[in-house]
Amino acid sequence: MAPRLKEKYQKEVVPALVKEFNYRNPMAVPRLRKIVVNMGLGEAIQNAKLLDSATVELGQITGQKPVITRAKKSIANFKLRKNMPIGAMVTLRGERMYEFFDRLTSVALPRVRDFRGLSSRSFDGRGNYTVGLRDQLVFPETDYTKVDKIKGMNISIITDARTDAEALALLKHLGLPFRSEAPRRKGEEAAEGTEKTGKAGG
């Protein structure tokens, strides 16, 4: 059985975007390509166990085994050596991608304390959007009794939209909660930094 959100995309989102942007062919409607979830842990340089727990927690949150990310170069001031493990990452595609996006919008973000919506100004100019979470406990899959440290993560939502406006419409129709904002002034850069959200509510 296809994920709920994938069915919604096919039955509701595609027709809505065809009408909104006058696509001649439904195949031209933008879609999600992949979601990359990354936990960066600079503290792992001194405490390797943090990386072990991050890998377990990221696997619980995404339902997929993470890969270890490694330093691309050495930085003496931080006692960082090239290829040293510094984080964990998961790339989601297909049904797992839709399932994760569904849980992000319907479960995790509503659990963020004082959440008032995401900024629509944090696209990268190529139709992709990154949201930063400060606390892994907004995902109920995480066992809070075994959490040794609050860990943030970046969630990059990659689409094949040609413009940020089309990507914004796609993500809105899929349920990503954006807050109302004044239109961007001419000359402002497309990306104004990763959107950061706070800790889980009580």
PyRosetta script that sets phi, psi and omega in degrees:
from pyrosetta import init, pose_from_sequence

init()
pose = pose_from_sequence("MAPRLKEKYQKEVVPALVKEFNYRNPMAVPRLRKIVVNMGLGEAIQNAKLLDSATVELGQITGQKPVITRAKKSIANFKLRKNMPIGAMVTLRGERMYEFFDRLTSVALPRVRDFRGLSSRSFDGRGNYTVGLRDQLVFPETDYTKVDKIKGMNISIITDARTDAEALALLKHLGLPFRSEAPRRKGEEAAEGTEKTGKAGG")
pose.set_psi(1, 130.7)
pose.set_omega(1, -177.5)
pose.set_phi(2, -68.8)
pose.set_psi(2, 147.3)
pose.set_omega(2, 176.7)
pose.set_phi(3, -56.9)
pose.set_psi(3, 149.2)
pose.set_omega(3, -178.2)
pose.set_phi(4, -54.8)
pose.set_psi(4, -42.9)
pose.set_omega(4, -175.4)
pose.set_phi(5, -71.3)
pose.set_psi(5, -32.2)
pose.set_omega(5, 177.2)
pose.set_phi(6, -65.8)
pose.set_psi(6, -40.7)
pose.set_omega(6, 177.1)
pose.set_phi(7, -65.3)
pose.set_psi(7, -39.8)
pose.set_omega(7, 177.9)
pose.set_phi(8, -61.9)
pose.set_psi(8, -41.3)
pose.set_omega(8, 178.9)
pose.set_phi(9, -58.8)
pose.set_psi(9, -48.3)
pose.set_omega(9, -175.6)
pose.set_phi(10, -68.8)
pose.set_psi(10, -40.0)
pose.set_omega(10, -172.7)
pose.set_phi(11, -90.7)
pose.set_psi(11, -30.0)
pose.set_omega(11, -174.2)
pose.set_phi(12, -117.2)
pose.set_psi(12, -45.6)
pose.set_omega(12, -173.0)
pose.set_phi(13, -71.2)
pose.set_psi(13, -45.5)
pose.set_omega(13, -179.3)
pose.set_phi(14, -58.1)
pose.set_psi(14, -51.7)
pose.set_omega(14, 178.2)
pose.set_phi(15, -60.1)
pose.set_psi(15, -37.4)
pose.set_omega(15, -179.5)
pose.set_phi(16, -65.4)
pose.set_psi(16, -41.7)
pose.set_omega(16, -179.0)
pose.set_phi(17, -73.9)
pose.set_psi(17, -33.2)
pose.set_omega(17, 174.9)
pose.set_phi(18, -59.2)
pose.set_psi(18, -43.2)
pose.set_omega(18, 179.6)
pose.set_phi(19, -69.1)
pose.set_psi(19, -40.0)
pose.set_omega(19, -175.2)
pose.set_phi(20, -71.3)
pose.set_psi(20, -38.4)
pose.set_omega(20, -174.6)
pose.set_phi(21, -113.1)
pose.set_psi(21, 5.1)
pose.set_omega(21, 176.9)
pose.set_phi(22, 56.9)
pose.set_psi(22, 41.6)
pose.set_omega(22, 175.1)
pose.set_phi(23, -65.6)
pose.set_psi(23, 135.5)
pose.set_omega(23, 178.5)
pose.set_phi(24, -77.5)
pose.set_psi(24, -26.6)
pose.set_omega(24, -177.4)
pose.set_phi(25, -128.3)
pose.set_psi(25, 127.0)
pose.set_omega(25, 178.2)
pose.set_phi(26, -56.2)
pose.set_psi(26, -24.5)
pose.set_omega(26, 179.1)
pose.set_phi(27, -69.2)
pose.set_psi(27, -15.2)
pose.set_omega(27, 178.8)
pose.set_phi(28, -83.7)
pose.set_psi(28, -8.4)
pose.set_omega(28, -180.0)
pose.set_phi(29, -66.6)
pose.set_psi(29, 131.4)
pose.set_omega(29, 180.0)
pose.set_phi(30, -63.4)
pose.set_psi(30, 154.3)
pose.set_omega(30, -179.7)
pose.set_phi(31, -143.4)
pose.set_psi(31, 165.9)
pose.set_omega(31, 173.6)
pose.set_phi(32, -70.7)
pose.set_psi(32, 136.0)
pose.set_omega(32, 175.5)
pose.set_phi(33, -100.6)
pose.set_psi(33, -47.8)
pose.set_omega(33, 179.7)
pose.set_phi(34, -164.2)
pose.set_psi(34, 162.8)
pose.set_omega(34, 173.9)
pose.set_phi(35, -126.6)
pose.set_psi(35, 126.9)
pose.set_omega(35, 179.6)
pose.set_phi(36, -110.0)
pose.set_psi(36, 121.5)
pose.set_omega(36, 179.4)
pose.set_phi(37, -110.4)
pose.set_psi(37, 121.6)
pose.set_omega(37, -173.6)
pose.set_phi(38, -127.3)
pose.set_psi(38, 129.6)
pose.set_omega(38, 171.6)
pose.set_phi(39, -110.4)
pose.set_psi(39, 113.2)
pose.set_omega(39, 175.9)
pose.set_phi(40, -96.2)
pose.set_psi(40, 129.9)
pose.set_omega(40, -174.9)
pose.set_phi(41, -129.9)
pose.set_psi(41, 87.6)
pose.set_omega(41, 176.6)
pose.set_phi(42, -63.0)
pose.set_psi(42, -29.1)
pose.set_omega(42, -179.4)
pose.set_phi(43, -66.9)
pose.set_psi(43, -15.9)
pose.set_omega(43, -179.1)
pose.set_phi(44, -64.4)
pose.set_psi(44, -17.1)
pose.set_omega(44, 177.2)
pose.set_phi(45, -61.6)
pose.set_psi(45, -39.6)
pose.set_omega(45, 179.3)
pose.set_phi(46, -94.3)
pose.set_psi(46, -24.9)
pose.set_omega(46, -174.8)
pose.set_phi(47, -134.1)
pose.set_psi(47, 94.0)
pose.set_omega(47, -176.2)
pose.set_phi(48, -64.9)
pose.set_psi(48, -24.9)
pose.set_omega(48, -178.9)
pose.set_phi(49, -64.7)
pose.set_psi(49, -27.0)
pose.set_omega(49, 177.5)
pose.set_phi(50, -60.3)
pose.set_psi(50, -36.6)
pose.set_omega(50, 179.9)
pose.set_phi(51, -68.1)
pose.set_psi(51, -38.0)
pose.set_omega(51, 178.0)
pose.set_phi(52, -61.9)
pose.set_psi(52, -46.5)
pose.set_omega(52, -178.7)
pose.set_phi(53, -68.7)
pose.set_psi(53, -36.0)
pose.set_omega(53, 178.1)
pose.set_phi(54, -63.4)
pose.set_psi(54, -39.8)
pose.set_omega(54, 179.4)
pose.set_phi(55, -63.8)
pose.set_psi(55, -43.3)
pose.set_omega(55, 178.5)
pose.set_phi(56, -63.0)
pose.set_psi(56, -48.6)
pose.set_omega(56, -176.7)
pose.set_phi(57, -65.4)
pose.set_psi(57, -41.0)
pose.set_omega(57, 179.4)
pose.set_phi(58, -65.7)
pose.set_psi(58, -35.8)
pose.set_omega(58, 175.6)
pose.set_phi(59, -65.1)
pose.set_psi(59, -39.9)
pose.set_omega(59, 177.7)
pose.set_phi(60, -65.0)
pose.set_psi(60, -41.0)
pose.set_omega(60, -176.6)
pose.set_phi(61, -69.1)
pose.set_psi(61, -40.0)
pose.set_omega(61, -173.0)
pose.set_phi(62, -99.7)
pose.set_psi(62, -18.9)
pose.set_omega(62, -176.4)
pose.set_phi(63, 76.5)
pose.set_psi(63, 16.7)
pose.set_omega(63, -178.6)
pose.set_phi(64, -141.0)
pose.set_psi(64, 145.7)
pose.set_omega(64, -178.4)
pose.set_phi(65, -70.2)
pose.set_psi(65, 124.9)
pose.set_omega(65, -179.8)
pose.set_phi(66, -73.8)
pose.set_psi(66, 160.6)
pose.set_omega(66, 170.3)
pose.set_phi(67, -107.6)
pose.set_psi(67, 149.2)
pose.set_omega(67, 179.5)
pose.set_phi(68, -80.7)
pose.set_psi(68, 132.1)
pose.set_omega(68, 174.4)
pose.set_phi(69, -95.0)
pose.set_psi(69, 144.9)
pose.set_omega(69, -174.3)
pose.set_phi(70, -126.1)
pose.set_psi(70, 152.9)
pose.set_omega(70, 180.0)
pose.set_phi(71, -63.2)
pose.set_psi(71, 135.2)
pose.set_omega(71, -179.5)
pose.set_phi(72, -83.3)
pose.set_psi(72, -19.6)
pose.set_omega(72, 178.2)
pose.set_phi(73, -152.6)
pose.set_psi(73, 163.8)
pose.set_omega(73, 179.5)
pose.set_phi(74, -85.1)
pose.set_psi(74, 141.6)
pose.set_omega(74, 175.1)
pose.set_phi(75, -131.9)
pose.set_psi(75, 104.9)
pose.set_omega(75, -172.5)
pose.set_phi(76, -60.8)
pose.set_psi(76, -39.9)
pose.set_omega(76, -177.2)
pose.set_phi(77, -60.1)
pose.set_psi(77, -29.4)
pose.set_omega(77, -179.1)
pose.set_phi(78, -103.1)
pose.set_psi(78, 10.1)
pose.set_omega(78, -177.7)
pose.set_phi(79, 54.3)
pose.set_psi(79, 36.9)
pose.set_omega(79, -177.5)
pose.set_phi(80, -103.7)
pose.set_psi(80, 127.6)
pose.set_omega(80, 178.3)
pose.set_phi(81, -108.2)
pose.set_psi(81, 150.0)
pose.set_omega(81, 178.0)
pose.set_phi(82, -56.7)
pose.set_psi(82, 137.8)
pose.set_omega(82, 179.9)
pose.set_phi(83, 74.0)
pose.set_psi(83, 6.1)
pose.set_omega(83, 175.8)
pose.set_phi(84, -70.8)
pose.set_psi(84, 135.3)
pose.set_omega(84, 178.8)
pose.set_phi(85, -65.5)
pose.set_psi(85, 129.5)
pose.set_omega(85, -176.0)
pose.set_phi(86, -133.1)
pose.set_psi(86, 6.0)
pose.set_omega(86, -179.8)
pose.set_phi(87, 176.1)
pose.set_psi(87, -174.1)
pose.set_omega(87, 179.6)
pose.set_phi(88, -138.8)
pose.set_psi(88, 148.8)
pose.set_omega(88, -174.4)
pose.set_phi(89, -145.8)
pose.set_psi(89, 146.0)
pose.set_omega(89, 175.6)
pose.set_phi(90, -130.7)
pose.set_psi(90, 136.5)
pose.set_omega(90, 173.3)
pose.set_phi(91, -112.6)
pose.set_psi(91, 118.8)
pose.set_omega(91, -176.1)
pose.set_phi(92, -105.9)
pose.set_psi(92, 134.7)
pose.set_omega(92, 175.3)
pose.set_phi(93, -135.4)
pose.set_psi(93, 166.6)
pose.set_omega(93, 173.8)
pose.set_phi(94, 63.1)
pose.set_psi(94, -139.9)
pose.set_omega(94, -174.3)
pose.set_phi(95, -64.7)
pose.set_psi(95, -38.1)
pose.set_omega(95, 178.4)
pose.set_phi(96, -63.2)
pose.set_psi(96, -34.6)
pose.set_omega(96, 177.6)
pose.set_phi(97, -63.1)
pose.set_psi(97, -48.0)
pose.set_omega(97, 179.6)
pose.set_phi(98, -64.4)
pose.set_psi(98, -40.6)
pose.set_omega(98, 179.8)
pose.set_phi(99, -63.8)
pose.set_psi(99, -41.4)
pose.set_omega(99, 179.5)
pose.set_phi(100, -66.9)
pose.set_psi(100, -44.4)
pose.set_omega(100, 179.4)
pose.set_phi(101, -59.2)
pose.set_psi(101, -40.9)
pose.set_omega(101, 178.9)
pose.set_phi(102, -61.1)
pose.set_psi(102, -45.0)
pose.set_omega(102, -179.9)
pose.set_phi(103, -69.8)
pose.set_psi(103, -34.1)
pose.set_omega(103, 177.5)
pose.set_phi(104, -61.2)
pose.set_psi(104, -46.8)
pose.set_omega(104, -174.8)
pose.set_phi(105, -79.5)
pose.set_psi(105, -35.6)
pose.set_omega(105, -173.1)
pose.set_phi(106, -95.0)
pose.set_psi(106, -20.9)
pose.set_omega(106, -175.9)
pose.set_phi(107, -121.1)
pose.set_psi(107, -56.2)
pose.set_omega(107, -170.9)
pose.set_phi(108, -68.2)
pose.set_psi(108, -54.3)
pose.set_omega(108, -176.5)
pose.set_phi(109, -61.9)
pose.set_psi(109, -39.3)
pose.set_omega(109, 176.5)
pose.set_phi(110, -63.4)
pose.set_psi(110, -19.1)
pose.set_omega(110, 179.2)
pose.set_phi(111, -86.6)
pose.set_psi(111, -6.5)
pose.set_omega(111, 178.4)
pose.set_phi(112, -72.3)
pose.set_psi(112, 130.3)
pose.set_omega(112, -178.7)
pose.set_phi(113, -63.4)
pose.set_psi(113, 132.8)
pose.set_omega(113, 177.8)
pose.set_phi(114, 58.2)
pose.set_psi(114, 31.8)
pose.set_omega(114, -178.9)
pose.set_phi(115, -72.6)
pose.set_psi(115, 128.4)
pose.set_omega(115, -179.1)
pose.set_phi(116, -124.5)
pose.set_psi(116, 18.5)
pose.set_omega(116, -179.9)
pose.set_phi(117, 105.5)
pose.set_psi(117, 160.3)
pose.set_omega(117, -179.5)
pose.set_phi(118, -91.7)
pose.set_psi(118, 154.2)
pose.set_omega(118, 177.0)
pose.set_phi(119, -77.0)
pose.set_psi(119, 134.2)
pose.set_omega(119, 177.3)
pose.set_phi(120, -84.4)
pose.set_psi(120, 3.7)
pose.set_omega(120, -177.6)
pose.set_phi(121, -99.6)
pose.set_psi(121, 7.1)
pose.set_omega(121, -173.5)
pose.set_phi(122, -101.9)
pose.set_psi(122, 25.0)
pose.set_omega(122, 173.6)
pose.set_phi(123, -79.1)
pose.set_psi(123, 162.3)
pose.set_omega(123, -173.6)
pose.set_phi(124, -96.6)
pose.set_psi(124, 5.3)
pose.set_omega(124, -178.3)
pose.set_phi(125, 89.6)
pose.set_psi(125, -6.1)
pose.set_omega(125, -179.9)
pose.set_phi(126, -124.9)
pose.set_psi(126, 19.8)
pose.set_omega(126, 176.1)
pose.set_phi(127, 83.7)
pose.set_psi(127, 16.0)
pose.set_omega(127, -179.9)
pose.set_phi(128, -115.5)
pose.set_psi(128, 151.5)
pose.set_omega(128, -174.3)
pose.set_phi(129, -135.9)
pose.set_psi(129, 136.9)
pose.set_omega(129, 177.6)
pose.set_phi(130, -122.7)
pose.set_psi(130, 130.1)
pose.set_omega(130, 175.3)
pose.set_phi(131, -116.3)
pose.set_psi(131, 135.0)
pose.set_omega(131, 178.6)
pose.set_phi(132, -103.7)
pose.set_psi(132, 127.3)
pose.set_omega(132, 175.1)
pose.set_phi(133, -106.1)
pose.set_psi(133, 136.5)
pose.set_omega(133, -177.7)
pose.set_phi(134, -89.7)
pose.set_psi(134, -7.9)
pose.set_omega(134, -169.1)
pose.set_phi(135, -148.4)
pose.set_psi(135, 119.7)
pose.set_omega(135, -179.3)
pose.set_phi(136, -70.4)
pose.set_psi(136, -14.2)
pose.set_omega(136, -176.3)
pose.set_phi(137, -74.4)
pose.set_psi(137, -5.9)
pose.set_omega(137, 174.3)
pose.set_phi(138, -69.2)
pose.set_psi(138, -16.6)
pose.set_omega(138, 174.1)
pose.set_phi(139, -93.5)
pose.set_psi(139, 117.2)
pose.set_omega(139, -176.7)
pose.set_phi(140, -65.3)
pose.set_psi(140, -13.6)
pose.set_omega(140, 177.4)
pose.set_phi(141, -67.1)
pose.set_psi(141, -20.4)
pose.set_omega(141, 179.5)
pose.set_phi(142, -76.7)
pose.set_psi(142, 128.3)
pose.set_omega(142, 178.2)
pose.set_phi(143, -83.3)
pose.set_psi(143, 102.1)
pose.set_omega(143, -173.9)
pose.set_phi(144, -63.8)
pose.set_psi(144, -21.2)
pose.set_omega(144, 180.0)
pose.set_phi(145, -72.5)
pose.set_psi(145, -16.0)
pose.set_omega(145, -178.1)
pose.set_phi(146, -111.4)
pose.set_psi(146, 5.2)
pose.set_omega(146, -179.0)
pose.set_phi(147, -78.2)
pose.set_psi(147, 122.1)
pose.set_omega(147, -179.3)
pose.set_phi(148, -91.6)
pose.set_psi(148, -18.9)
pose.set_omega(148, -177.6)
pose.set_phi(149, -161.6)
pose.set_psi(149, 141.2)
pose.set_omega(149, 174.2)
pose.set_phi(150, -68.9)
pose.set_psi(150, 127.5)
pose.set_omega(150, -176.6)
pose.set_phi(151, -125.7)
pose.set_psi(151, 131.8)
pose.set_omega(151, 175.6)
pose.set_phi(152, -88.3)
pose.set_psi(152, 172.6)
pose.set_omega(152, 178.4)
pose.set_phi(153, -155.0)
pose.set_psi(153, 153.9)
pose.set_omega(153, 172.1)
pose.set_phi(154, -106.9)
pose.set_psi(154, 133.0)
pose.set_omega(154, 179.5)
pose.set_phi(155, -116.8)
pose.set_psi(155, 109.8)
pose.set_omega(155, -178.6)
pose.set_phi(156, -100.3)
pose.set_psi(156, 120.8)
pose.set_omega(156, -178.5)
pose.set_phi(157, -102.2)
pose.set_psi(157, 111.1)
pose.set_omega(157, -174.9)
pose.set_phi(158, -100.4)
pose.set_psi(158, 124.3)
pose.set_omega(158, 178.3)
pose.set_phi(159, -118.9)
pose.set_psi(159, 170.7)
pose.set_omega(159, 174.1)
pose.set_phi(160, -104.4)
pose.set_psi(160, 21.5)
pose.set_omega(160, 177.3)
pose.set_phi(161, -64.2)
pose.set_psi(161, 144.5)
pose.set_omega(161, -179.2)
pose.set_phi(162, -80.2)
pose.set_psi(162, -26.1)
pose.set_omega(162, -178.7)
pose.set_phi(163, -133.5)
pose.set_psi(163, 161.2)
pose.set_omega(163, 176.4)
pose.set_phi(164, -65.1)
pose.set_psi(164, -34.0)
pose.set_omega(164, -180.0)
pose.set_phi(165, -62.8)
pose.set_psi(165, -41.5)
pose.set_omega(165, 178.6)
pose.set_phi(166, -68.8)
pose.set_psi(166, -38.9)
pose.set_omega(166, 178.1)
pose.set_phi(167, -65.2)
pose.set_psi(167, -41.0)
pose.set_omega(167, 178.5)
pose.set_phi(168, -61.1)
pose.set_psi(168, -44.8)
pose.set_omega(168, 179.0)
pose.set_phi(169, -62.4)
pose.set_psi(169, -42.6)
pose.set_omega(169, 178.2)
pose.set_phi(170, -58.6)
pose.set_psi(170, -51.0)
pose.set_omega(170, -176.3)
pose.set_phi(171, -67.7)
pose.set_psi(171, -35.0)
pose.set_omega(171, 175.8)
pose.set_phi(172, -62.2)
pose.set_psi(172, -47.4)
pose.set_omega(172, -179.3)
pose.set_phi(173, -64.6)
pose.set_psi(173, -29.4)
pose.set_omega(173, 178.0)
pose.set_phi(174, -80.1)
pose.set_psi(174, -8.6)
pose.set_omega(174, 173.7)
pose.set_phi(175, 109.8)
pose.set_psi(175, 4.1)
pose.set_omega(175, 177.9)
pose.set_phi(176, -70.2)
pose.set_psi(176, 124.0)
pose.set_omega(176, -171.5)
pose.set_phi(177, -83.9)
pose.set_psi(177, 100.3)
pose.set_omega(177, 176.8)
pose.set_phi(178, -94.0)
pose.set_psi(178, 145.5)
pose.set_omega(178, 175.8)
pose.set_phi(179, -88.3)
pose.set_psi(179, 157.8)
pose.set_omega(179, 178.7)
pose.set_phi(180, -72.9)
pose.set_psi(180, 131.9)
pose.set_omega(180, -179.0)
pose.set_phi(181, -138.6)
pose.set_psi(181, 155.2)
pose.set_omega(181, 175.7)
pose.set_phi(182, -66.4)
pose.set_psi(182, 147.7)
pose.set_omega(182, 178.8)
pose.set_phi(183, -58.1)
pose.set_psi(183, 148.5)
pose.set_omega(183, 178.5)
pose.set_phi(184, -66.5)
pose.set_psi(184, 134.9)
pose.set_omega(184, 177.8)
pose.set_phi(185, -74.4)
pose.set_psi(185, 149.7)
pose.set_omega(185, 179.4)
pose.set_phi(186, -59.3)
pose.set_psi(186, 132.3)
pose.set_omega(186, 178.9)
pose.set_phi(187, 100.5)
pose.set_psi(187, -14.4)
pose.set_omega(187, 178.0)
pose.set_phi(188, -71.9)
pose.set_psi(188, 145.7)
pose.set_omega(188, -179.7)
pose.set_phi(189, -69.9)
pose.set_psi(189, 152.4)
pose.set_omega(189, -177.5)
pose.set_phi(190, -64.9)
pose.set_psi(190, -39.7)
pose.set_omega(190, -177.6)
pose.set_phi(191, -109.2)
pose.set_psi(191, 128.5)
pose.set_omega(191, 179.5)
pose.set_phi(192, -114.7)
pose.set_psi(192, 26.3)
pose.set_omega(192, 177.7)
pose.set_phi(193, 99.9)
pose.set_psi(193, 159.6)
pose.set_omega(193, -179.2)
pose.set_phi(194, -66.6)
pose.set_psi(194, 134.1)
pose.set_omega(194, 176.1)
pose.set_phi(195, -70.0)
pose.set_psi(195, 127.6)
pose.set_omega(195, -179.6)
pose.set_phi(196, -111.9)
pose.set_psi(196, 132.7)
pose.set_omega(196, 176.5)
pose.set_phi(197, -117.4)
pose.set_psi(197, 159.7)
pose.set_omega(197, -171.4)
pose.set_phi(198, -84.5)
pose.set_psi(198, -160.5)
pose.set_omega(198, -175.0)
pose.set_phi(199, -82.7)
pose.set_psi(199, 167.9)
pose.set_omega(199, -179.7)
pose.set_phi(200, -66.6)
pose.set_psi(200, 148.4)
pose.set_omega(200, 175.9)
pose.set_phi(201, -76.0)
pose.set_psi(201, 173.0)
pose.set_omega(201, -175.7)
pose.set_phi(202, -72.1)
pose.dump_pdb("model.pdb")
